[in-house]
Amino acid sequence: MNETIRTAEILCVGTELLLGDITNTNAAFLSRRLAELGIGVYHQSVVGDHPGRLRDALHLALSRADLVITSGGLGPTYDDITREVVADALGLDLLLDESILTGIRDYFARTGRVMTDNNRRQAMVPRGATVLPNEQGTAPGLMVRDAARGKTVILLPGPPRELKPMFDHYAMPYLRERTDCVLISKNVHIFGMGESAVEDILRDMMEKGQNPTVAPYCQAGEVRLRVTAKASNEQSAKVMCDETIERIRNSAVGPCIYAVTDARDGDYSLETAVIGALLEAGKTVATAESCTGGLIAKRLTDIPGSSAVVKGGFVTYTNEMKIALLGVCPETIAQYTELSEQTAREMARGARVRTGADIAVSTTGLAGPGGGTDACPVGTVFVGVSREDGEEVVRLTLSPDRSREYIRTLAASHALSRILKCLV
């Protein structure tokens, strides 16, 4: 009978990680995958290419987790020490696996290179280990059981392009048979309400010991709630998530929710939601930007499929260009200045009329760091929206203590949010 694996620790090996030369994306990937399996990860460690420190870290990890997953240190060079340290820690001999050595030779032959003798190290396997094939490189993964202590160690290569398919194709099926629950997570995306306000409203749902759990994460001007349910099967966990999300929708947070996504789908953004809503509605959009300098158009066109719904955009940084390209009346600027509700309205209207778009948005304001006045301090931004059936302008008062980049990013997000409100 398979032993149940409930806890895991991730141990990433490589001095380059400690120096910051390489971003450690492997730990995040492995944590997500283990969460899907219902395996709790309570510790992660990074250790350099030093046998003593790696041995200490491995012994500590084995003392508090059922499963230890290492990444890195399986290459052919002198500082690739993971397999040797793991074998020593578990009291296992290293044996040459001729089938692995043949596979490495074949790999070099296919890529038109000559195998050097140090690559033989990659064919050394702890006695009794299961070999995990590597279709993307020369370093095979290894899975070692310490039956006496009921522990498992999985050794994976460091390069993400090798680690990810190896874990998904070989480690996941093994681990799935040894878990007694599943975790399902969904993300609730919120714009227009701060993290502290969201937490105040949903505090009772965020208390420790809840199932599902609700955890807030703050982004630039946004809040993401991660709702995670633990159950014996996937369907039950999904139902539990959905019931909790419905409670959130029915709270005061509900009007600020712009999307609910599966956590396994990866990143999601306002611009993703806008493009999806435009495609679904069969509508088009245009932009007219001053203080955001093309950021709205950039974010929209970052999304695949945007060419079907984005008509175009104008960056009119000077009054002359607002007049020449968007048709803003000189008298409007003379009377109200370029930093005004009236100018933002005419900018949006001009972009819609000139492109034939269904919806157009505009931004004009002060991103700083200088140029503010008592009447119009830094952080003041007007966001205009124009449709054939109506127009509106929103005045934003963003913190002048924040950076120019933050003000521009938040202004663009508000503009994207206004587009979305036109479509729902």
C-alpha positions as CSV (number, residue, x, y, z in Angstrom):
1,M,0.0,0.0,0.0
2,N,1.3,3.5,-0.9
3,E,2.3,5.7,1.9
4,T,0.4,9.1,2.0
5,I,2.5,12.2,1.3
6,R,1.1,15.2,3.1
7,T,4.0,17.6,3.4
8,A,6.8,18.7,1.2
9,E,9.9,20.9,1.3
10,I,11.5,22.5,-1.8
11,L,15.3,22.8,-1.8
12,C,16.8,24.7,-4.7
13,V,20.5,24.3,-5.2
14,G,22.8,26.8,-6.9
15,T,25.1,29.6,-5.8
16,E,23.8,31.6,-8.8
17,L,20.4,31.7,-7.1
18,L,21.9,33.2,-3.9
19,L,23.8,35.8,-5.9
20,G,20.7,36.9,-7.7
21,D,22.2,36.0,-11.1
22,I,19.2,33.8,-11.8
23,T,15.6,34.3,-10.7
24,N,14.3,31.2,-8.8
25,T,11.1,30.5,-10.7
26,N,11.3,26.7,-10.0
27,A,10.1,27.1,-6.4
28,A,7.0,29.0,-7.5
29,F,6.2,26.4,-10.1
30,L,6.7,23.4,-7.8
31,S,4.6,25.1,-5.0
32,R,1.7,25.5,-7.4
33,R,1.9,21.9,-8.6
34,L,2.1,20.6,-5.0
35,A,-0.8,22.7,-3.9
36,E,-2.9,21.2,-6.7
37,L,-2.1,17.8,-5.2
38,G,-3.1,18.9,-1.7
39,I,0.5,18.6,-0.4
40,G,1.4,21.3,2.0
41,V,4.7,23.2,1.5
42,Y,5.7,24.9,4.8
43,H,9.4,25.6,4.0
44,Q,11.5,26.5,1.0
45,S,15.3,26.8,1.0
46,V,18.0,27.9,-1.3
47,V,21.5,26.6,-0.7
48,G,24.8,27.2,-2.7
49,D,27.0,24.6,-4.3
50,H,28.6,23.6,-1.0
51,P,28.4,19.9,0.1
52,G,28.3,20.6,3.9
53,R,25.6,23.2,3.7
54,L,23.5,21.2,1.3
55,R,23.8,18.1,3.5
56,D,22.6,20.1,6.5
57,A,19.7,21.6,4.6
58,L,18.7,18.2,3.3
59,H,18.8,16.6,6.7
60,L,16.7,19.4,8.1
61,A,14.1,19.1,5.3
62,L,13.9,15.4,5.8
63,S,13.3,15.8,9.5
64,R,10.1,17.9,8.9
65,A,8.6,16.8,5.5
66,D,7.4,13.6,3.9
67,L,8.8,14.7,0.5
68,V,11.8,16.7,-0.4
69,I,12.2,18.1,-3.9
70,T,15.5,19.4,-5.1
71,S,16.2,21.4,-8.2
72,G,19.6,22.0,-9.7
73,G,23.0,20.4,-9.2
74,L,22.6,17.4,-11.5
75,G,24.9,18.6,-14.3
76,P,28.3,17.3,-15.3
77,T,30.6,19.8,-13.7
78,Y,32.5,19.8,-10.4
79,D,30.0,22.0,-8.6
80,D,27.0,19.8,-9.5
81,I,26.8,18.0,-6.2
82,T,23.2,17.2,-5.5
83,R,23.1,13.5,-6.5
84,E,26.2,12.8,-4.5
85,V,25.0,14.6,-1.3
86,V,21.6,12.9,-1.5
87,A,23.1,9.5,-1.9
88,D,25.5,10.1,1.0
89,A,22.7,11.4,3.2
90,L,20.5,8.4,2.6
91,G,23.4,5.9,2.9
92,L,23.2,4.8,-0.7
93,D,25.9,3.8,-3.2
94,L,26.1,5.5,-6.6
95,L,26.1,3.1,-9.5
96,L,26.7,3.7,-13.2
97,D,23.5,3.2,-15.2
98,E,24.6,2.2,-18.7
99,S,21.2,3.0,-20.3
100,I,21.4,6.6,-19.1
101,L,25.0,6.8,-20.4
102,T,23.8,5.6,-23.8
103,G,21.0,8.1,-23.8
104,I,23.4,10.9,-23.0
105,R,25.7,9.8,-25.9
106,D,22.7,9.7,-28.2
107,Y,21.7,13.2,-27.1
108,F,25.1,14.6,-27.9
109,A,25.1,12.8,-31.3
110,R,21.7,14.2,-32.2
111,T,22.8,17.7,-31.4
112,G,26.1,17.3,-33.4
113,R,28.4,17.6,-30.3
114,V,31.0,15.3,-28.7
115,M,30.3,14.1,-25.2
116,T,33.1,14.9,-22.7
117,D,34.0,12.4,-20.1
118,N,32.6,14.5,-17.2
119,N,29.1,13.8,-18.6
120,R,29.4,10.3,-17.2
121,R,28.6,11.8,-13.8
122,Q,25.1,12.3,-14.9
123,A,24.7,8.5,-15.4
124,M,25.5,7.8,-11.7
125,V,22.4,6.7,-9.9
126,P,21.8,6.1,-6.1
127,R,21.1,2.4,-5.6
128,G,17.3,1.6,-5.9
129,A,16.4,5.1,-7.4
130,T,13.8,5.5,-10.1
131,V,15.1,7.4,-13.1
132,L,13.0,10.3,-14.5
133,P,13.7,10.7,-18.2
134,N,14.8,14.2,-19.5
135,E,13.7,14.8,-23.1
136,Q,15.0,18.4,-22.9
137,G,18.6,17.8,-21.7
138,T,21.2,15.4,-20.5
139,A,20.5,15.4,-16.8
140,P,18.0,12.7,-15.8
141,G,15.9,13.2,-12.7
142,L,15.9,10.8,-9.8
143,M,13.3,9.6,-7.3
144,V,14.7,8.0,-4.2
145,R,12.7,6.3,-1.4
146,D,13.9,6.0,2.2
147,A,11.5,3.3,3.2
148,A,12.8,3.0,6.7
149,R,11.7,6.6,7.5
150,G,8.9,6.9,5.0
151,K,10.5,9.7,3.1
152,T,10.9,10.4,-0.6
153,V,13.4,12.6,-2.3
154,I,12.9,13.8,-5.9
155,L,15.9,15.3,-7.7
156,L,15.1,17.6,-10.7
157,P,17.4,19.5,-13.0
158,G,17.7,23.3,-12.6
159,P,16.7,24.7,-16.0
160,P,13.0,25.3,-16.0
161,R,12.5,24.0,-19.5
162,E,13.8,20.6,-18.3
163,L,12.3,20.7,-14.8
164,K,8.7,21.5,-15.7
165,P,7.9,18.8,-18.2
166,M,9.8,16.2,-16.1
167,F,7.8,17.0,-13.0
168,D,4.5,17.1,-14.9
169,H,5.0,13.9,-16.9
170,Y,6.7,11.7,-14.2
171,A,6.6,13.1,-10.7
172,M,3.0,14.3,-10.7
173,P,1.4,10.8,-11.5
174,Y,3.6,9.2,-8.8
175,L,2.6,11.8,-6.2
176,R,-1.1,11.9,-7.2
177,E,-1.4,8.2,-6.1
178,R,0.0,9.1,-2.7
179,T,-2.2,11.9,-1.6
180,D,-5.5,11.8,0.2
181,C,-6.9,15.1,-0.8
182,V,-6.9,17.8,-3.4
183,L,-6.7,21.6,-3.3
184,I,-8.6,23.8,-5.8
185,S,-7.8,27.5,-5.9
186,K,-9.6,30.3,-7.7
187,N,-8.6,34.0,-7.9
188,V,-11.1,36.8,-7.4
189,H,-9.8,39.9,-9.2
190,I,-10.9,43.3,-7.6
191,F,-10.3,46.8,-8.8
192,G,-11.6,50.0,-7.1
193,M,-11.3,48.9,-3.5
194,G,-8.1,48.8,-1.4
195,E,-6.7,45.7,0.4
196,S,-7.6,47.0,3.9
197,A,-11.2,47.8,2.9
198,V,-11.6,44.3,1.3
199,E,-10.1,42.6,4.4
200,D,-12.4,44.6,6.7
201,I,-15.5,43.5,4.8
202,L,-14.4,39.8,4.5
203,R,-12.6,39.5,7.8
204,D,-14.8,36.6,9.1
205,M,-14.0,34.6,5.9
206,M,-10.2,35.1,6.3
207,E,-9.9,33.8,9.9
208,K,-7.5,30.9,10.4
209,G,-8.8,27.4,10.2
210,Q,-11.4,28.1,7.5
211,N,-12.0,25.8,4.6
212,P,-12.0,27.3,2.0
213,T,-9.4,29.8,2.9
214,V,-9.5,33.4,1.6
215,A,-6.2,35.2,1.3
216,P,-5.7,38.7,-0.1
217,Y,-2.8,39.8,-2.3
218,C,-2.2,43.4,-3.1
219,Q,-1.1,44.5,-6.6
220,A,-0.7,47.9,-8.2
221,G,-4.1,49.4,-7.5
222,E,-5.7,46.0,-7.4
223,V,-6.5,43.2,-4.9
224,R,-6.5,39.5,-5.7
225,L,-8.3,37.1,-3.4
226,R,-7.1,33.5,-3.6
227,V,-9.9,31.2,-2.5
228,T,-8.6,27.7,-1.8
229,A,-10.7,24.6,-0.9
230,K,-9.4,21.3,0.4
231,A,-11.5,18.2,-0.1
232,S,-11.3,14.5,-0.9
233,N,-12.0,15.0,-4.6
234,E,-11.8,17.8,-7.1
235,Q,-15.6,18.2,-7.6
236,S,-16.2,18.7,-3.9
237,A,-13.4,21.3,-3.7
238,K,-14.8,23.2,-6.7
239,V,-18.3,23.4,-5.1
240,M,-16.8,24.7,-1.9
241,C,-14.8,27.4,-3.8
242,D,-17.9,28.4,-5.8
243,E,-20.0,28.8,-2.7
244,T,-17.4,31.0,-1.0
245,I,-17.0,33.1,-4.1
246,E,-20.8,33.6,-4.2
247,R,-20.6,34.9,-0.7
248,I,-17.9,37.4,-1.7
249,R,-20.0,38.5,-4.7
250,N,-23.0,39.2,-2.4
251,S,-20.9,41.3,-0.1
252,A,-19.9,45.0,-0.5
253,V,-16.9,43.8,-2.4
254,G,-19.1,42.4,-5.2
255,P,-19.4,45.5,-7.4
256,C,-15.6,45.8,-7.6
257,I,-15.0,42.2,-8.9
258,Y,-14.0,42.3,-12.5
259,A,-13.1,38.6,-13.0
260,V,-12.9,35.2,-11.3
261,T,-10.3,32.8,-12.7
262,D,-8.9,29.4,-12.0
263,A,-5.5,29.8,-10.2
264,R,-4.0,27.3,-12.5
265,D,-4.6,29.5,-15.5
266,G,-1.8,31.9,-14.5
267,D,-1.7,35.6,-14.7
268,Y,-4.9,37.6,-15.4
269,S,-5.3,41.3,-15.7
270,L,-7.7,44.2,-16.4
271,E,-6.6,44.3,-20.0
272,T,-7.2,40.6,-20.4
273,A,-10.7,41.1,-19.1
274,V,-11.3,44.2,-21.4
275,I,-10.2,42.4,-24.5
276,G,-12.3,39.3,-23.6
277,A,-15.4,41.5,-23.0
278,L,-14.9,43.5,-26.2
279,L,-14.6,40.3,-28.2
280,E,-17.7,38.8,-26.6
281,A,-19.7,42.0,-27.2
282,G,-18.4,42.6,-30.7
283,K,-17.3,46.1,-29.8
284,T,-14.2,48.1,-30.6
285,V,-12.1,50.6,-28.7
286,A,-9.7,53.5,-29.2
287,T,-7.4,55.4,-26.9
288,A,-6.4,59.1,-26.6
289,E,-3.5,59.5,-24.1
290,S,-1.6,62.4,-22.6
291,C,-0.2,61.7,-19.2
292,T,-0.2,57.9,-19.7
293,G,1.9,58.2,-22.8
294,G,0.5,55.2,-24.7
295,L,0.4,52.8,-21.7
296,I,-3.3,52.0,-22.1
297,A,-2.8,51.1,-25.8
298,K,0.3,49.1,-24.9
299,R,-1.5,47.1,-22.2
300,L,-4.4,46.3,-24.5
301,T,-2.3,45.3,-27.4
302,D,-0.2,43.0,-25.2
303,I,-3.2,40.6,-25.2
304,P,-3.5,38.0,-28.0
305,G,-6.6,38.7,-30.1
306,S,-6.5,42.5,-29.4
307,S,-6.1,43.3,-33.1
308,A,-9.8,42.3,-33.7
309,V,-11.1,45.0,-31.2
310,V,-8.5,47.7,-30.8
311,K,-9.0,50.3,-33.5
312,G,-5.9,52.5,-32.7
313,G,-4.6,55.1,-30.3
314,F,-3.3,58.6,-30.1
315,V,-0.5,59.9,-27.8
316,T,-1.1,63.6,-27.8
317,Y,1.3,65.0,-25.3
318,T,1.1,68.6,-26.3
319,N,-1.8,70.9,-26.7
320,E,-1.0,71.3,-30.4
321,M,-1.4,67.5,-31.0
322,K,-4.6,67.4,-29.0
323,I,-6.0,70.0,-31.3
324,A,-4.5,68.7,-34.6
325,L,-5.1,65.0,-34.1
326,L,-8.1,64.8,-31.8
327,G,-10.0,68.0,-32.7
328,V,-9.9,69.4,-29.2
329,C,-11.2,73.0,-29.4
330,P,-8.4,75.6,-28.8
331,E,-11.0,77.6,-26.8
332,T,-11.6,74.6,-24.5
333,I,-7.9,74.5,-23.6
334,A,-7.7,78.3,-23.3
335,Q,-10.6,78.4,-20.9
336,Y,-10.2,75.2,-18.9
337,T,-6.6,74.2,-19.6
338,E,-5.5,70.8,-20.9
339,L,-5.9,69.4,-17.4
340,S,-9.6,69.5,-17.2
341,E,-12.8,67.5,-17.5
342,Q,-13.7,69.3,-20.7
343,T,-10.4,68.5,-22.4
344,A,-10.6,64.8,-21.4
345,R,-14.2,64.6,-22.8
346,E,-13.2,66.1,-26.2
347,M,-10.1,63.9,-26.4
348,A,-12.2,60.8,-26.0
349,R,-14.8,62.0,-28.4
350,G,-12.1,62.8,-31.0
351,A,-10.6,59.4,-30.8
352,R,-13.9,57.7,-31.2
353,V,-15.0,59.8,-34.1
354,R,-11.7,59.6,-36.0
355,T,-11.3,55.8,-35.6
356,G,-14.9,54.8,-35.8
357,A,-14.6,52.8,-32.6
358,D,-17.6,52.0,-30.4
359,I,-15.8,53.2,-27.2
360,A,-12.9,55.5,-26.6
361,V,-11.1,56.5,-23.5
362,S,-8.8,59.4,-22.7
363,T,-6.3,60.4,-20.0
364,T,-5.0,63.9,-19.2
365,G,-3.3,64.8,-16.0
366,L,-0.2,65.3,-13.9
367,A,2.0,62.2,-13.2
368,G,4.7,64.3,-11.6
369,P,7.1,64.6,-10.0
370,G,6.7,68.4,-10.6
371,G,4.2,70.8,-12.1
372,G,1.4,70.5,-9.6
373,T,-0.6,73.4,-8.2
374,D,-3.1,73.8,-5.3
375,A,-6.0,73.5,-7.8
376,C,-4.4,70.6,-9.7
377,P,-1.8,68.8,-7.6
378,V,0.4,66.0,-8.9
379,G,-1.7,62.8,-9.1
380,T,-4.7,64.6,-10.6
381,V,-5.9,62.7,-13.7
382,F,-9.0,63.0,-15.8
383,V,-10.3,59.9,-17.5
384,G,-12.8,60.4,-20.3
385,V,-15.1,57.9,-21.9
386,S,-17.0,58.4,-25.1
387,R,-19.7,56.3,-26.6
388,E,-22.3,57.1,-29.2
389,D,-25.0,57.1,-26.5
390,G,-23.1,59.1,-23.9
391,E,-19.9,60.5,-22.4
392,E,-18.5,60.8,-18.9
393,V,-15.4,62.0,-17.2
394,V,-13.9,60.8,-13.9
395,R,-11.5,62.9,-11.9
396,L,-8.9,60.8,-10.1
397,T,-6.9,62.1,-7.1
398,L,-4.0,59.8,-6.9
399,S,-1.3,60.1,-4.2
400,P,1.4,62.6,-5.1
401,D,3.7,60.7,-2.8
402,R,3.7,57.7,-5.2
403,S,6.1,57.5,-8.1
404,R,5.4,58.8,-11.6
405,E,5.3,55.2,-12.9
406,Y,2.7,54.2,-10.2
407,I,0.5,57.2,-11.1
408,R,0.6,56.4,-14.8
409,T,0.0,52.7,-14.2
410,L,-3.0,53.4,-11.9
411,A,-4.5,56.0,-14.3
412,A,-4.3,53.4,-17.1
413,S,-5.9,50.8,-14.9
414,H,-8.8,53.2,-14.2
415,A,-9.2,53.8,-17.9
416,L,-9.3,50.1,-18.6
417,S,-11.9,49.7,-15.8
418,R,-14.1,52.3,-17.4
419,I,-14.0,50.5,-20.7
420,L,-15.1,47.3,-18.9
421,K,-18.0,49.1,-17.1
422,C,-19.2,50.1,-20.6
423,L,-19.5,46.4,-21.6
424,V,-21.1,44.7,-18.5
